[in-house]
Amino acid sequence: MPAMKTYEPKPEHKKFLDDLKAQMPPEMPAQEILAIVSQFVGQLIALQDQRVMSPDQAMQVVGQNIEIGNQAVLSTIPNILKPEGEG
């Protein structure tokens, strides 16, 4: 499957994501939040217009954005990425 086009996030995308994060209950375990949000992503995939985006394309969007999200967090904590004694 060819690589999908990527876009720089717009301010409204950042605000939407920040608003979603603000809704996470701080006392809820991370695994529960992951399970709930994953179900929501599954629902969003099912709601895609298959004339515009196939389920495989939707999963590619999800996978690429999971990687982007992981990198965004890891870049804020660089010591995790370096072996002990480096840095």
Contacts in CASP RR format, 6 or more apart in sequence:
PFRMAT RR
TARGET T0000
AUTHOR 0000-0000-0000
METHOD contacts of the structure
MODEL  1
MPAMKTYEPKPEHKKFLDDLKAQMPPEMPAQEILAIVSQFVGQLIALQDQ
RVMSPDQAMQVVGQNIEIGNQAVLSTIPNILKPEGEG
1 56 0 8 1.000
1 57 0 8 1.000
1 60 0 8 1.000
4 57 0 8 1.000
4 60 0 8 1.000
4 61 0 8 1.000
4 64 0 8 1.000
6 64 0 8 1.000
9 17 0 8 1.000
24 33 0 8 1.000
25 33 0 8 1.000
41 62 0 8 1.000
45 55 0 8 1.000
45 58 0 8 1.000
45 59 0 8 1.000
45 62 0 8 1.000
48 55 0 8 1.000
48 58 0 8 1.000
53 61 0 8 1.000
74 80 0 8 1.000
74 81 0 8 1.000
79 87 0 8 1.000
END
